[in-house]
Amino acid sequence: MLGIILCACSKDDVAEVNQANAAKNTLEVENTTVSNSLTAKVGAASIAGLNWADGRDNFVDGWVILSGLTAGDSYATVVSKTDAVLNGFTSKISGVNTIRIPINPPSVAESWWASYQGVIDKATSKGWKVIIACWESSSSKDGLIDNTTAFWSMWNTVVTKYQGNANVYFEPFNEPHGYTLSQLTGIYAQFLSNYPNVPRGRIILDGIGYSENVTGVGADSRFTSCLLGLHNYAFWATRSVTQWRADWRSRIGSYGSRTVITEFGAGMNSGKDYQNGNQSDNEIAYIVATSDVCRTDKIASVYWPGLRDGDSYSLFTRGGSGNNITINTVSTTGVFRVRYGWGEN
C-alpha cells in the first residue's frame, strides 16, 4: 500500500470559506427542488448501485480518499468532482441510483471530513442514495473494529449529520470476519440502541464472515426491519452458472427482500464477453448467474467497483483533469449484465 498523504485543507482562508459556504448553500437549494427520478426496477429500497472506492483499496491507515479526489481538495472541489463522476456514471450506465462509499475514524475525526461531506451532500442533492460503510485499517485487516472508542465517535458524528437525510444509508462495519455471530449481533444491537432515531430500513447489517452469508443476522428478531449486506466473488470458488445461482440463494436464504449485495465483481479489463461469452469461464458464469438471481429474485445490488483507480474489476475508468472528470466504460457487456440485474435491460 502506498502511504497516504495527509494534507489538511486550509480553513483559515476567507475566500475558501466563502466558496465552501456558497457550495453548501447551493446544495441546500438544489435538495429542495430535485425529484428523485433515479429508481431501479427491483430489490430492497430500489437500490441499484456502484461502489466508488479509494485507489489503494478502502483499507487504509489514514483518510479514505475516493478515486479522483485528493487530500487537499476543499469542500467545493469535492462537490464539483462528485457532480462530474455521478453525471459520468449516469451517462454510461442508466438506471444507477446509488453509490457506496467508505469511511473510517481518521476520515471523520480529522480535517478531511469537512471536505469529504461534499460527496454525500452532492449525491443526495441529486436524488442519489448513498451507502456509508465503515472499513477497518490496512494495518489490521483482521475483521475487527480497530478502536471501539474511535468507532463509536465516528458514527456519532456521521449519524448526527445525516440521520435526517432519507437518501443516506448506514452500514456499521464492512466484512466483519473476525467476529462470531453472537459477537457481531451484539455490536449491531448496540448500533440500534445508540441510534434509535435512524429508520431501520436505512441500516445495512453485513452478514457473517466476509459479509458472505446473511441468514444468521437475518434470523435475529432484533433486526427484522434492517437491510442485510452480502458479498460474494468469483475468485472464492469455481462453479457453473447453475451452481453459482444456487450458491447465491443459499447465502441469501429467505431474506431476499431485505438483502443488498453491496459487493460483487469480476475482471472487466480482460475483454470477456459477459453477454454472449462461453459460460464455462468461471467469471462469466458468476456474472451471468449473479445478474440472473438479482433480476429473478429481486435482489438489490451494488457492483464492486464502479470506479477505483487501478482495479481490474472496475467497471469504469476516469479521464479528464482537475474538476473535469470524465468516465469511460471498460466493459460494455459488464455494464449490460449489471443493468440486467437491476431489471433495466
ZIRAPE-V118438 format. One record per backbone hydrogen bond with DSSP energy under -1.0 kcal/mol. NH is the residue of the N-H (numbers start at 1). CO is the residue of the C=O. E is the energy in kcal/mol with one decimal. If there is no record, write none. Layout:
# ZIRAPE-V118438
nh & co & e
NH & CO & E
NH & CO & E
This chain:
# ZIRAPE-V118438
nh & co & e
7 & 5 & -1.5
17 & 13 & -2.2
18 & 14 & -2.6
19 & 15 & -2.4
20 & 16 & -2.5
21 & 17 & -2.8
22 & 18 & -2.4
23 & 19 & -2.2
24 & 20 & -2.5
25 & 21 & -2.6
26 & 22 & -2.3
27 & 23 & -2.1
28 & 24 & -2.2
29 & 25 & -2.0
30 & 26 & -2.7
31 & 27 & -2.8
33 & 30 & -1.2
34 & 30 & -2.2
37 & 35 & -1.6
39 & 37 & -1.5
41 & 342 & -1.2
46 & 43 & -2.1
47 & 44 & -2.1
49 & 301 & -2.8
50 & 98 & -1.8
51 & 303 & -2.7
52 & 100 & -2.2
53 & 307 & -2.6
57 & 54 & -2.1
60 & 58 & -1.2
67 & 53 & -2.3
69 & 66 & -2.7
73 & 70 & -1.9
78 & 74 & -2.5
79 & 75 & -2.5
80 & 76 & -2.1
81 & 77 & -2.7
82 & 78 & -2.7
83 & 79 & -2.3
84 & 80 & -1.8
85 & 81 & -2.5
86 & 82 & -2.8
87 & 83 & -2.3
88 & 84 & -2.0
89 & 85 & -2.6
90 & 86 & -2.6
91 & 87 & -1.9
92 & 88 & -1.3
93 & 89 & -2.6
96 & 93 & -1.5
97 & 48 & -2.9
98 & 48 & -1.3
99 & 129 & -2.1
100 & 50 & -1.8
101 & 131 & -2.8
103 & 133 & -2.2
108 & 104 & -1.1
109 & 105 & -2.9
110 & 106 & -1.8
113 & 110 & -1.6
115 & 112 & -1.0
116 & 112 & -3.1
117 & 113 & -1.8
118 & 115 & -2.1
119 & 116 & -1.9
121 & 117 & -3.0
122 & 118 & -2.2
123 & 119 & -2.2
124 & 120 & -2.5
125 & 121 & -1.8
126 & 122 & -1.1
127 & 124 & -1.4
128 & 123 & -2.4
129 & 97 & -3.0
130 & 167 & -2.8
131 & 99 & -2.8
132 & 169 & -3.0
133 & 101 & -2.5
134 & 171 & -1.6
135 & 103 & -2.5
141 & 137 & -1.3
151 & 147 & -2.5
152 & 148 & -2.4
153 & 149 & -2.0
154 & 150 & -2.4
155 & 151 & -2.2
156 & 152 & -2.3
157 & 153 & -1.9
158 & 154 & -2.4
159 & 155 & -2.9
160 & 156 & -2.0
161 & 157 & -1.7
162 & 158 & -2.3
163 & 159 & -2.5
165 & 162 & -1.7
168 & 165 & -1.9
169 & 130 & -3.1
170 & 202 & -2.9
171 & 132 & -2.8
174 & 134 & -2.9
177 & 175 & -1.8
178 & 143 & -1.5
179 & 176 & -1.6
184 & 180 & -2.6
185 & 181 & -2.7
186 & 182 & -1.3
187 & 183 & -1.6
188 & 184 & -2.3
189 & 185 & -2.4
190 & 186 & -1.8
191 & 187 & -2.2
192 & 188 & -2.3
193 & 189 & -2.1
194 & 190 & -2.9
195 & 191 & -1.8
198 & 195 & -1.5
202 & 199 & -2.2
203 & 200 & -1.7
204 & 170 & -2.8
205 & 227 & -2.6
207 & 229 & -2.3
208 & 213 & -1.4
211 & 209 & -1.3
212 & 208 & -2.0
214 & 251 & -2.1
218 & 214 & -2.9
219 & 215 & -1.6
220 & 217 & -1.3
223 & 220 & -2.1
226 & 223 & -1.8
227 & 203 & -2.4
228 & 258 & -2.7
229 & 205 & -2.2
230 & 260 & -2.1
231 & 211 & -3.2
232 & 263 & -1.1
236 & 233 & -1.3
237 & 234 & -1.2
244 & 240 & -2.7
245 & 241 & -2.4
246 & 242 & -2.1
247 & 243 & -2.4
248 & 244 & -2.6
249 & 245 & -2.2
250 & 246 & -1.9
251 & 247 & -1.5
252 & 248 & -1.6
253 & 249 & -2.5
255 & 252 & -1.6
258 & 255 & -1.4
260 & 228 & -3.3
261 & 300 & -2.8
262 & 260 & -1.4
263 & 230 & -1.3
268 & 312 & -2.9
277 & 273 & -1.7
281 & 278 & -1.8
285 & 281 & -2.8
286 & 282 & -2.5
287 & 283 & -2.6
288 & 284 & -2.7
289 & 285 & -2.5
290 & 286 & -2.7
291 & 287 & -2.4
292 & 288 & -2.2
293 & 289 & -2.7
294 & 290 & -2.5
295 & 291 & -2.2
296 & 292 & -3.1
297 & 293 & -2.7
299 & 294 & -1.8
300 & 259 & -1.0
302 & 261 & -3.0
303 & 49 & -2.3
304 & 264 & -3.1
306 & 51 & -2.1
307 & 51 & -1.8
311 & 308 & -1.8
314 & 311 & -1.6
315 & 305 & -2.3
316 & 306 & -1.6
317 & 328 & -2.4
319 & 326 & -2.6
324 & 321 & -1.9
325 & 323 & -1.7
326 & 319 & -1.8
328 & 317 & -3.1
330 & 315 & -2.4
335 & 331 & -2.1
336 & 332 & -2.2
337 & 333 & -2.0
338 & 334 & -2.4
339 & 335 & -2.5
340 & 336 & -2.3
341 & 337 & -2.1
342 & 338 & -1.2
343 & 340 & -1.4
344 & 339 & -2.8
